[in-house]
Amino acid sequence: MLVSYLKSIIMREMEQEDNMFTYTIMPDYGNAAYAWMKMPGEIANNVGQNIADATGWYGEHPISKELEADFILWAIEFEREVNEETEVIFHWLDFHSRGIALTQRLKVELGADVRVIYEKPYEDHDYAIEERREILLDGSFKLLESRRGRDPLAARTGLFFCSMVSKKEVP
């Protein structure tokens, strides 16, 4: 009985999430791309279409020019500094900390009617450790399962990364 009740709660949450715009913040190469959007009802195991890069923000929901400029600087740092072919020392913890802070500001600006997710880029060698988190309106976050499937390394590490970046977490 308890199992079926819990399944029904999870299914309701999934249906609600599928009916919302979902913005994912994740830096990527190519004109400092940093934001992706899935439309309500879009069922796919991806982040959706690119809607923001060094040229601006083109999401369905507008954001402040200040936040847009801060995201662009953050994404350009990734584009310029991260290179898999060289052994440049990149300070991932600091980079993610700033990225999560920007993503928390985005959630505040966009409000409760959209989902906002922060996802580590694949170029971070520790990307599988707490790879994705949904940012909640109060600034806390909820860890999400990887889009790439379950990773035993991520399961073993627990909440180490989250505790290093922010003390706000939600089960």
C-alpha angles and dihedrals in degrees: 000000000000091000093054090047091052091047090053091051091050092047091051091050091049092049091049092049091049089057095057135078108257120207118193121195111207125140118234139171120268117076091340096293111193114156134058131183135206118197121231110278094018106137111197139123093237138081096255128233124343110255104167138043139135090307094059149274118305102172125136089252118056122231132200119277089236093057091044091053092048091051091049092053090048093049093046089054089057093047093049101039108034114079123157092204096061132053096236111158107238120188099229097173092056091043092052092045090056091042092052091047089053090047091051089053089050091053091051091050095046097041135202098318095076136050117237120196132184115208128184115235119247090242090072102090088215094049092123092062105092090334100175135031133173113228113224126211094257090055095257121118143219120218114237131203116261118265085222093061132259116329118200091208091057091049092052095050095059115188099335097121093045092050090052094050103035139356091215112097137148124208 
